[in-house]
Amino acid sequence: MTSRNEILARVRVNQPPAVSLPGIPAFGKPLVSLPDAFRAALLRMGGKLSEAPEDGDLDALIRRLFTDAKVICSATPEVKGTLRIAEAKEPGQLADVDVGVSRAAFGVAETGSLWLTERELKVNSLGFLAQHLVVFMDPARIVANMHLAYRERAQFEAAYGVFLTGPSATADIEGVLIHGAQGIRTMTVILLAPRQQRV
C-alpha cells in the first residue's frame, strides 16, 4: 500500500457522522400569482415570453419568432427543428446553432430564473453556444423564490445544473448594455405543460 492510499484509507475510516442539511425557512411574502410574478421578473431580466400556439405547432411558432434561423437544435421531443441534439457528438458541434430548444425542470418567480440540467439540455453547451434559446416550462412548476428552489432536492441530483436568468448581458463603464456578449443573445420562455407521453 502506498502512503497516499494509506492516508486516504485513514481519512475514510475517521469520517465524522453524516448530518442532515439545515432546514430552510420560507422567506418573503406569498405571491398571489406565480406565473405573473415569473413573467414580470423574466421581462425585467431581459428575457422574452411567448404564448403557446393554439394549434400546438411549436415548430411553426419558432419559425415565426426566428425567421432567419437556419439551424434549430431541439433537445425536446416537442420540437423537431433541423438538428436533433442526439446528432451532436461533441459540445463544439453546437457552435453554429441559431436557436436551441429545451424544457426547464422548474422556474423561480422571484428572479425569472430557469433550472436546467443535463437531462433537459442533453448537451450542456446548447444553453450557451446557441444564438437564441427557447425554453418550455410547465407553469405548475414555478416556485416562489430561491429558498423554495433549494427544496427541490431531486433536481439537484444531476451531475450538471444551471439557473439561467435571461440572456447573457454586459455593460461598459458608460452603462451601455449589450446582450449576447458571452452567451445567448435572447431567451424566450413559453409556459407550456408537458404533453402526455405516447405509449
Summary of the structure (lengths in Angstrom):
residues: 199
radius of gyration: 20.1
end to end distance: 53.7
largest distance: 67.2
contacts: 566
relative contact order: 0.18
helix: 29%
strand: 22%
